Amino acid sequence: MIDRRQVLGAGTVGLAAIGAGLLGGCATPAPSNHARADVLVRDLQQRTFRYFWDTTDPATGLAPDRWPTSSFASIAAVGFALTAYPIGVANGWITRVEARDRTLATLRFFATAPQGPAASGTAGHHGLFYHFLDMASRHRFGRTELSTIDTALLMGGVLFAQSWFDREDAAEAEIRRLAEKLYCAVEWTWITPRKPFLSMGWHPESGFIASDWNIYNEGLLLYVLALGSPTHALPPETWTAWTDRFDAQWGNAHGGVRGGEPHLQFAPLFVHQYSHCFIDFRGIRDAYMARRGIDYFENSRRAVRAQRDYAIANPGGWAGYDADMWGLTACDGPGDFTRTIAGRPREFFSYSARGPGDRDDGTIAPTAGAASIAFEPALATRAIHAMHARYGRGIYTRYGFLDSFNPTLTDAAPLKHGRVVPGIGWVDGDYLGIDQGPILIGIENQRSGLVWQTLRRNPHIRRGLERAGFTGGWLA
């Protein structure tokens, strides 16, 4: 096992030493290219785990939206943190007792957090939680929304903890009980003002958000959870009504680049990753995917390959894009401004959902490529190595890859985040919890299948999938 104290203090120079077999001061034969790849990927995974372990409040389990910039807590990041702790145990980075205690503190906090319709002084309403919570007051941050999708990501971690902590001792039994309480409290049927679809959220000041989860997106997990509820379940026909709308997104054109494998399209890669962090869609199909002859896992694999094809074609002429340098998703960006570079006007954005032909401003997000390791291990590993080899001195630090970077923007600008690093370009200064989580979980699912296999056992996940009409594979 790699000593985490050596690795976490190593930086890119330390990784070179690790790759040369110099751990612990004992020279060993240099490993093969495959072994070196394993070392870097494992180092990245351990660093992303440490992000959650080090930055999460141990008393409440609240995980910051970003670090090191001071921020509010993200309930979606908490869901990823809850998933991170057993991964840390499985890899020997923390003990089961440490993971148990942190998980129990988290579930106790959410189970006792105040709920109600008031605009302040609460953490949620009708069993759902606000997108962001203030780290100090532990209540709703600002005028943020009661979020259906972020509650779903939180519940993904809650149910993972419920199934993973399976020992017959009092603390682990309490984890299971609190997880059940939290999940059963979510009133999915309340937040459907335009039936059958779930609204994206609710504000105490203005009511339900006008937009619904009614196209193909990261809502796979959301609807599985809403259908699987033993207390407030949406009717099974909800899934059919939702997937009947998918045909408009089926195709093989990506930001002006045509060809490749047809699939359900959505430009940013996080849409194709988030639900797959928790649910093993390999070999199971609903009626829609049965008609298409693939499953949702294959759909995400095709989306990954389409992004790589787009980077190879590089219709925007952005610096750095090629077969090993790709990955567009929701992430930080340098700011909202236009600059003329090499005689060409270039528009840049701050935090934005980027994808092929959709707000592509040359900003690459390491999470897009690294978290794709669950779908395309070889391509993602090559991308991880390319990013580390070309830009590692500027973008790979204490907790792995910083959130994003942009090799096209190389001079001073009115930056909202980050800085320009000579020889690299713009580099973000933060890590984002919702981008760190998919890296950690994607690597572990590709390595051992831990999260997938654990949640296969969860009766609520299984019930939701079956009510949605999924059959075959591990459900058979």
Phi and psi in degrees as a GROMACS rama.xvg file:
@    title "Ramachandran Plot"
@    xaxis  label "Phi"
@    yaxis  label "Psi"
@TYPE xy
-74.2088  129.991  ILE-2
-67.5711  118.663  ASP-3
-66.3667  -26.9076  ARG-4
-67.2235  -37.2986  ARG-5
-69.7817  -44.6843  GLN-6
-66.8729  -46.519  VAL-7
-68.6431  -20.978  LEU-8
-98.1768  4.28783  GLY-9
-81.6389  -43.194  ALA-10
67.4853  -166.635  GLY-11
-70.9196  -30.4499  THR-12
-65.3269  -43.4885  VAL-13
-61.3565  -34.9195  GLY-14
-65.8568  -35.8446  LEU-15
-62.1083  -40.4486  ALA-16
-66.0341  -40.3983  ALA-17
-60.76  -45.002  ILE-18
-62.1097  -25.9604  GLY-19
-89.8068  4.08213  ALA-20
76.4365  38.9375  GLY-21
-110.727  22.6909  LEU-22
-64.7012  141.672  LEU-23
66.3299  11.603  GLY-24
77.8961  7.45331  GLY-25
-105.34  113.983  CYS-26
-70.2929  132.823  ALA-27
-131.048  163.039  THR-28
-56.8116  140.221  PRO-29
-60.4228  131.238  ALA-30
-71.6006  166.417  PRO-31
-69.0084  171.58  SER-32
-58.6303  -38.576  ASN-33
-63.7631  -41.5714  HIS-34
-66.4172  -39.9528  ALA-35
-62.7354  -38.0311  ARG-36
-61.3764  -42.6812  ALA-37
-61.5081  -41.1894  ASP-38
-62.6809  -45.4428  VAL-39
-66.4809  -45.2231  LEU-40
-62.9991  -41.8912  VAL-41
-66.8119  -37.0943  ARG-42
-64.594  -42.7808  ASP-43
-60.4147  -43.5031  LEU-44
-63.2961  -43.2606  GLN-45
-65.5214  -39.4866  GLN-46
-64.711  -40.8116  ARG-47
-67.6308  -34.7688  THR-48
-60.4453  -45.0771  PHE-49
-63.1997  -28.152  ARG-50
-55.0593  -50.3201  TYR-51
-70.2929  -41.3885  PHE-52
-66.1591  -39.2264  TRP-53
-82.663  -33.601  ASP-54
-96.7095  -15.5499  THR-55
-76.7614  140.029  THR-56
-69.0623  114.575  ASP-57
-66.5826  -19.8426  PRO-58
-80.3885  -31.1293  ALA-59
-119.595  -18.2812  THR-60
78.8512  3.27174  GLY-61
-68.137  128.374  LEU-62
-105.559  131.25  ALA-63
-66.9487  148.197  PRO-64
-61.3927  -38.1992  ASP-65
-148.47  164.625  ARG-66
-155  141.29  TRP-67
-89.7466  -6.40134  PRO-68
-58.6253  131.876  THR-69
-62.5896  133.052  SER-70
-150.64  173.045  SER-71
-75.7678  172.535  PHE-72
-88.2824  146.935  ALA-73
-109.283  123.215  SER-74
-69.1162  -27.9035  ILE-75
-66.4732  -40.6104  ALA-76
-62.9725  -32.8976  ALA-77
-63.1826  -40.5649  VAL-78
-59.7668  -40.8656  GLY-79
-69.0312  -36.6442  PHE-80
-64.0606  -43.0522  ALA-81
-59.7582  -33.1955  LEU-82
-76.0371  -28.9553  THR-83
-68.0706  -35.5358  ALA-84
-62.9357  -49.2792  TYR-85
-63.3129  -30.4634  PRO-86
-62.0304  -39.136  ILE-87
-62.9879  -38.0634  GLY-88
-65.8919  -46.9433  VAL-89
-60.8114  -27.1396  ALA-90
-100.079  2.11437  ASN-91
79.8109  18.1103  GLY-92
-88.4504  -26.6749  TRP-93
-140.624  170.132  ILE-94
-90.3708  163.522  THR-95
-62.1502  -37.4204  ARG-96
-64.2899  -42.3435  VAL-97
-61.1166  -45.3975  GLU-98
-64.1434  -41.3378  ALA-99
-60.4957  -46.9009  ARG-100
-66.3555  -40.9759  ASP-101
-65.9108  -41.5008  ARG-102
-64.6031  -43.8299  THR-103
-63.7291  -40.6612  LEU-104
-61.0773  -40.8042  ALA-105
-63.942  -49.4788  THR-106
-67.7521  -36.068  LEU-107
-63.6458  -40.0839  ARG-108
-61.062  -50.9787  PHE-109
-68.8703  -33.1909  PHE-110
-69.7091  -24.0518  ALA-111
-109.382  -1.98971  THR-112
-62.9564  138.266  ALA-113
-65.6335  137.737  PRO-114
-121.674  152.722  GLN-115
155.526  173.856  GLY-116
-81.4195  -6.39306  PRO-117
-62.5137  148.392  ALA-118
-75.066  -15.9953  ALA-119
-144.19  163.249  SER-120
82.0886  8.54674  GLY-121
-130.614  164.581  THR-122
-109.252  -13.7253  ALA-123
-171.393  -172.053  GLY-124
-159.776  139.401  HIS-125
54.6961  32.2576  HIS-126
83.9801  -12.2923  GLY-127
-88.3842  165.442  LEU-128
-125.739  155.066  PHE-129
-69.5108  145.253  TYR-130
-50.5091  -48.1989  HIS-131
-124.467  140.622  PHE-132
-120.865  141.573  LEU-133
-67.6436  129.217  ASP-134
-66.2482  -26.0885  MET-135
-89.0191  -55.756  ALA-136
-76.2259  -24.6473  SER-137
69.1383  19.077  ARG-138
-114.816  -178.573  HIS-139
-47.9547  133.859  ARG-140
-91.1046  122.536  PHE-141
54.943  -130.04  GLY-142
-112.67  30.7669  ARG-143
-63.2216  158.502  THR-144
-88.9323  153.195  GLU-145
-71.5442  114.389  LEU-146
-107.618  124.874  SER-147
-70.9692  -46.8178  THR-148
-70.8017  -36.9927  ILE-149
-72.4403  -33.5513  ASP-150
-62.5605  -39.1329  THR-151
-62.9085  -42.454  ALA-152
-66.6463  -36.9545  LEU-153
-60.6957  -46.0876  LEU-154
-68.6004  -27.5993  MET-155
-58.0001  -45.0079  GLY-156
-69.0414  -36.3859  GLY-157
-62.6328  -46.8243  VAL-158
-71.4097  -31.8256  LEU-159
-61.4807  -44.9304  PHE-160
-62.2049  -39.5645  ALA-161
-58.5825  -41.6138  GLN-162
-83.662  -29.3669  SER-163
-78.4335  -40.9762  TRP-164
-82.7588  87.3137  PHE-165
-113.168  12.4259  ASP-166
-83.1063  157.058  ARG-167
-93.4453  54.7602  GLU-168
-116.168  164.901  ASP-169
-61.8556  -40.8052  ALA-170
-68.0329  -45.2137  ALA-171
-69.9866  -32.5947  GLU-172
-64.7321  -36.4221  ALA-173
-67.8818  -37.8119  GLU-174
-56.5583  -47.1353  ILE-175
-63.9012  -40.2945  ARG-176
-66.6408  -44.7774  ARG-177
-66.6886  -38.0752  LEU-178
-60.2169  -43.6309  ALA-179
-62.3849  -43.7871  GLU-180
-60.4106  -46.4306  LYS-181
-63.936  -47.1544  LEU-182
-65.2692  -44.4491  TYR-183
-68.514  -20.0375  CYS-184
-78.5912  -17.967  ALA-185
-71.6093  117.806  VAL-186
-92.8264  77.8318  GLU-187
-58.985  -34.9107  TRP-188
-69.2737  -20.7648  THR-189
-73.302  -35.1052  TRP-190
-98.0748  43.3788  ILE-191
-125.24  65.3672  THR-192
-66.4289  -22.4746  PRO-193
-122.416  72.9782  ARG-194
-52.4359  144.544  LYS-195
-95.2038  6.11918  PRO-196
-87.2531  149.156  PHE-197
-76.172  135.468  LEU-198
-71.9829  154.317  SER-199
-70.2291  -18.5902  MET-200
170.214  -170.307  GLY-201
-151.601  141.756  TRP-202
-118.722  136.592  HIS-203
-63.0449  -25.0496  PRO-204
-79.357  -29.8597  GLU-205
-134.478  -2.666  SER-206
87.9843  -153.44  GLY-207
-68.4361  140.26  PHE-208
-64.2508  142.985  ILE-209
-72.8825  -15.7642  ALA-210
-96.4273  143.05  SER-211
-114.537  164.391  ASP-212
-83.8879  87.2999  TRP-213
-132.518  15.2377  ASN-214
-135.482  173.091  ILE-215
-66.2144  129.583  TYR-216
-167.474  -158.382  ASN-217
-74.4156  8.28848  GLU-218
-75.7767  1.63725  GLY-219
-54.5945  -51.25  LEU-220
-62.2775  -42.9221  LEU-221
-56.2286  -49.6545  LEU-222
-73.5601  -33.1062  TYR-223
-60.6523  -43.5087  VAL-224
-65.8679  -40.788  LEU-225
-68.8086  -33.5209  ALA-226
-77.2661  -27.602  LEU-227
-87.2359  -6.20259  GLY-228
-60.8469  132.766  SER-229
-80.8565  -5.47425  PRO-230
-121.722  -36.0813  THR-231
-137.251  50.6819  HIS-232
-77.2755  139.681  ALA-233
-72.7496  153.344  LEU-234
-68.1005  149.749  PRO-235
-55.3776  -32.5576  PRO-236
-66.0752  -11.8281  GLU-237
-58.2523  -42.2257  THR-238
-63.1674  -43.2465  TRP-239
-64.8783  -42.4091  THR-240
-60.4416  -36.5843  ALA-241
-71.4522  -52.9519  TRP-242
-69.6434  -21.112  THR-243
-62.7866  -15.7325  ASP-244
-94.2542  -0.522677  ARG-245
-75.7635  -22.6943  PHE-246
-56.6605  -32.8313  ASP-247
-64.346  -17.6246  ALA-248
-102.818  3.14202  GLN-249
-84.1578  130.444  TRP-250
171.765  -171.36  GLY-251
-140.064  29.7733  ASN-252
-108.769  131.436  ALA-253
-134.748  100.954  HIS-254
58.7209  37.986  GLY-255
88.9312  -5.25763  GLY-256
-100.073  114.465  VAL-257
-100.536  158.511  ARG-258
112.63  -175.527  GLY-259
81.6248  -161.576  GLY-260
-96.1262  129.526  GLU-261
-67.1945  145.555  PRO-262
-164.468  170.825  HIS-263
-68.4572  122.866  LEU-264
-104.339  141.77  GLN-265
-155.259  126.647  PHE-266
-60.511  -53.2762  ALA-267
-71.53  141.29  PRO-268
-72.4406  -22.2992  LEU-269
-59.3893  -30.3226  PHE-270
-59.5613  -34.5174  VAL-271
-89.6096  0.0943441  HIS-272
-115.226  -41.0431  GLN-273
-56.4888  -53.4079  TYR-274
-63.1633  -32.3563  SER-275
-75.0947  -13.1064  HIS-276
-61.4091  -33.4207  CYS-277
-105.884  -41.8965  PHE-278
-105.342  131.897  ILE-279
-84.5428  98.4987  ASP-280
-88.9191  5.65163  PHE-281
-68.9113  121.713  ARG-282
80.1416  -0.900259  GLY-283
-111.296  144.202  ILE-284
-140.885  143.267  ARG-285
-91.7217  -177.421  ASP-286
-63.3108  -37.9433  ALA-287
-63.9698  -49.6034  TYR-288
-70.6146  -28.6366  MET-289
-62.0649  -39.0138  ALA-290
-66.2671  -32.4785  ARG-291
-84.6068  -14.0827  ARG-292
81.0419  15.243  GLY-293
-136.238  -174.781  ILE-294
-122.421  175.883  ASP-295
-69.0447  -27.1745  TYR-296
-64.5759  -47.6299  PHE-297
-61.8461  -36.1979  GLU-298
-59.5313  -43.6224  ASN-299
-68.2933  -36.6931  SER-300
-59.325  -42.7751  ARG-301
-65.8331  -35.9492  ARG-302
-64.2826  -38.327  ALA-303
-63.1075  -47.1768  VAL-304
-65.0642  -34.8801  ARG-305
-65.1994  -38.0961  ALA-306
-64.419  -40.3521  GLN-307
-65.135  -41.6416  ARG-308
-59.9496  -39.5045  ASP-309
-64.2509  -41.6387  TYR-310
-65.5786  -36.6852  ALA-311
-65.5272  -44.4847  ILE-312
-69.4754  -37.8231  ALA-313
46.091  60.2398  ASN-314
-62.9531  -23.4854  PRO-315
-84.8731  -7.64269  GLY-316
64.9327  37.4233  GLY-317
-81.5416  145.995  TRP-318
-67.0749  138.912  ALA-319
94.2625  -26.0613  GLY-320
-64.4021  132.02  TYR-321
-167.052  -166.497  ASP-322
-63.578  -23.0841  ALA-323
-113.235  3.29161  ASP-324
-129.129  94.1905  MET-325
-150.973  168.258  TRP-326
131.557  95.7274  GLY-327
-117.031  131.435  LEU-328
-162.381  -172.912  THR-329
-71.2552  126.308  ALA-330
-166.248  172.933  CYS-331
-65.0331  156.475  ASP-332
-141.522  173.416  GLY-333
-68.8853  -26.644  PRO-334
150.312  177.925  GLY-335
-107.135  94.9732  ASP-336
-162.141  168.52  PHE-337
-120.409  133.548  THR-338
-129.33  147.283  ARG-339
-92.8896  120.178  THR-340
-125.674  123.531  ILE-341
53.2003  40.6919  ALA-342
77.7245  8.44522  GLY-343
-123.882  125.557  ARG-344
-64.0014  131.623  PRO-345
-125.385  127.524  ARG-346
-99.0377  130.171  GLU-347
-116.778  158.224  PHE-348
-131.276  155.744  PHE-349
-82.3175  -142.569  SER-350
-58.2566  128.73  TYR-351
-161.745  156.784  SER-352
-89.0361  106.524  ALA-353
-101.596  149.885  ARG-354
-164.099  175.164  GLY-355
-54.6733  117.438  PRO-356
72.432  5.48519  GLY-357
-128.644  98.6972  ASP-358
57.0094  30.9511  ARG-359
-75.3698  114.253  ASP-360
-122.24  21.8663  ASP-361
85.3181  4.3796  GLY-362
-86.9743  121.704  THR-363
-102.246  134.024  ILE-364
-109.973  113.342  ALA-365
-54.7398  -30.5544  PRO-366
-61.3655  -31.521  THR-367
-63.1344  -47.231  ALA-368
-78.1868  -44.2671  GLY-369
-66.6915  -42.227  ALA-370
-70.4655  -15.1703  ALA-371
-76.1675  0.309246  SER-372
-61.5082  -25.7215  ILE-373
-67.2107  -28.0585  ALA-374
-98.7031  -41.5393  PHE-375
-133.553  79.4524  GLU-376
-56.433  -45.2226  PRO-377
-67.6743  -46.4049  ALA-378
-65.2914  -41.3509  LEU-379
-67.7755  -39.8368  ALA-380
-62.9119  -41.7463  THR-381
-61.7641  -39.3813  ARG-382
-65.571  -42.3026  ALA-383
-58.9587  -45.0743  ILE-384
-67.8758  -37.975  HIS-385
-65.9671  -44.3323  ALA-386
-61.9559  -42.5355  MET-387
-68.2057  -41.0627  HIS-388
-69.4806  -41.1671  ALA-389
-83.5914  -38.0856  ARG-390
-127.599  4.94592  TYR-391
-55.1666  -34.8295  GLY-392
-64.8199  -20.4393  ARG-393
-107.095  -23.8515  GLY-394
-117.181  -9.18693  ILE-395
-114.041  108.789  TYR-396
-134.334  -142.936  THR-397
-53.3728  -43.751  ARG-398
-112.57  32.1682  TYR-399
94.1136  -144.188  GLY-400
-75.8795  131.086  PHE-401
-60.3546  163.292  LEU-402
-59.9949  -36.5013  ASP-403
-165.06  164.925  SER-404
-154.964  161.124  PHE-405
-141.497  100.983  ASN-406
-69.1845  -15.1042  PRO-407
-76.134  -36.2399  THR-408
-88.5219  101.046  LEU-409
-116.594  0.893307  THR-410
-123.2  172.08  ASP-411
-60.1371  143.638  ALA-412
-154.195  167.038  ALA-413
-74.7261  75.5107  PRO-414
-73.7952  138.823  LEU-415
-87.7471  -34.4923  LYS-416
-135.862  158.48  HIS-417
70.4647  -160.028  GLY-418
-154.617  165.572  ARG-419
-94.09  124.219  VAL-420
-102.921  122.348  VAL-421
-55.1518  134.415  PRO-422
82.706  -5.36485  GLY-423
-123.381  -48.8894  ILE-424
115.28  -161.477  GLY-425
-68.9397  137.319  TRP-426
-133.203  131.012  VAL-427
-65.975  156.163  ASP-428
-102.234  -0.446652  GLY-429
-122.822  160.762  ASP-430
-105.684  145.101  TYR-431
-115.341  130.732  LEU-432
-59.1463  -39.9073  GLY-433
-74.0364  -10.4306  ILE-434
-99.805  -28.782  ASP-435
-69.3662  -40.2203  GLN-436
-56.1461  -50.9745  GLY-437
-62.0344  -29.7134  PRO-438
-64.0119  -53.3231  ILE-439
-58.6136  -48.9044  LEU-440
-71.5317  -40.0534  ILE-441
-59.8907  -43.6328  GLY-442
-63.3192  -43.6206  ILE-443
-68.3823  -39.0597  GLU-444
-65.146  -37.2045  ASN-445
-70.2805  -35.6297  GLN-446
-76.1367  -47.5038  ARG-447
-132.778  -14.6192  SER-448
71.9297  19.2513  GLY-449
-56.0201  -51.5076  LEU-450
-68.8426  -44.8696  VAL-451
-57.4254  -50.3189  TRP-452
-65.7618  -36.2331  GLN-453
-66.0811  -46.2763  THR-454
-76.2582  -14.9804  LEU-455
-59.2174  -30.1385  ARG-456
-82.219  -11.4861  ARG-457
-77.8099  121.81  ASN-458
-63.8629  -29.3934  PRO-459
-71.3882  -40.9747  HIS-460
-63.1175  -46.3682  ILE-461
-61.3915  -44.3063  ARG-462
-61.3023  -43.207  ARG-463
-61.9493  -43.7956  GLY-464
-63.5375  -43.6257  LEU-465
-67.2808  -38.2216  GLU-466
-69.0784  -25.4076  ARG-467
-79.5164  -8.59863  ALA-468
95.7271  13.2521  GLY-469
-72.8636  139.765  PHE-470
-140.698  170.717  THR-471
85.2506  -177.889  GLY-472
52.5732  -136.669  GLY-473
-71.1982  -13.4647  TRP-474
-78.1204  -19.2108  LEU-475
